[in-house]
């Protein structure tokens, strides 16, 4: 059973930075893609960014403030978030997909709160 464990969330002032981590129970090379999503109160979960097995990345509109990266040796994907804004406040979820078997895995989420 695949497990994804997020960490690194917390309370930060506007303009600050946080780095989220998503540790997988197995090799992240087994996933076609991994990504970060977020869900703010009363809103739908939305995609923040994706990193593919070949390290190609895709971003939703974060104004170049967020950077996703991966460390295959540690089976971990990171989300570096800079210049945080109150509207970035949300629960951030890690996701991993395996296209061949149609599987999508989720972590439990980590809360990010940005104060103004």
N, C-alpha and C positions, 0 to 999 in steps of 0.2 A: 504494500500500500504506500503510495506516494504521500509524503508529508512535506508541507511548506511552512516554515516558521518565520514570521516577520518580527523584526525588532527595530529599535531606534526611534520610535515615535516619542512624542512628548509635547511640552508646552514651550513655545518660543515666541519672542517678540517679533513684530513685523520688521522685515529687513534681515532677520537672522537666517541661519542655515541648519539643516538637519540632514543626516544620512541614514536612510533606511536600509536594512539588510533583509534578504530573504534566503534562508538556508534550506536547501533541499535534502531529503533523506537519502537520495541517490545521486547519480551523476546527472548534472544538468545538461550534459551533451545528449542525453536520451530524449530531451524535449526539442521539438521543432522551434518553439519560441517561448519566451517568458516575458511577462509584462507586469506593470503596475497599474492598478485601477484605484479609483477613490470614490467614496460615497459620502456626500455631505447630508446633514439632517434634512429630511423631506425631499431629497433629490434622488434621481436614479444613479446607479453606479456608472461611472464613466472611465474610459480608457485614458491613461496618462501617457504611457510610453511602452514600447515593445522592443525587445532585443531578440534577434533570431540566432539560430545555431551558428551561423557564419559571422556573428557579431554585428550584422547590419542592424541599424536602429531606426525606429520611427517614433515620432513625437506628435502628440496632440498639441494644442496651442498653449504652450507654457512660457512663451516669450524667451526661449533659450535659458530659462532659469533652472531647468531640471536636466540632469544627465543620468542615463542608465548605463551600467557597466556590469561585467561579469568576471568572476574568478573561477575558472573551471577546477582548479586545484582544490578550492574550498567549497565547491558546489554551492556557490552563493552569488546572488545577483544583488546589485546595489542601486539605490536611487539617491543621488545627491541633489538636494533641493536648496537653492540659494535665493536670496532676496524674497523671502517668503512674505505672503500677503494674508490678511485675515480670510480672504476668500479661498485660500488653500486649505482651510480647516476642514478635515474630513477623516474618515477611517480609510486608511490605505491598505489595499489588498494586493498580495502577490498572486500571480496566475501562471500556470504552465500548461502547455498544450502538446499533445501528441497526435498529429494528423492521421497517422495510419490506423489508429484504433478509435479515433473520434473522442478522445478523452481530454477533459479540461479539469485541472486541479486548482484548488484555492487554499490559501492560507487563512488564518483566523482573523487577520487584520490587525493593524496597529494605529492607534489614535494620534493624529497630528492636530494640535491646536495652536493657532497663531493669534496672538493678542495684538490689539492696535495701540 
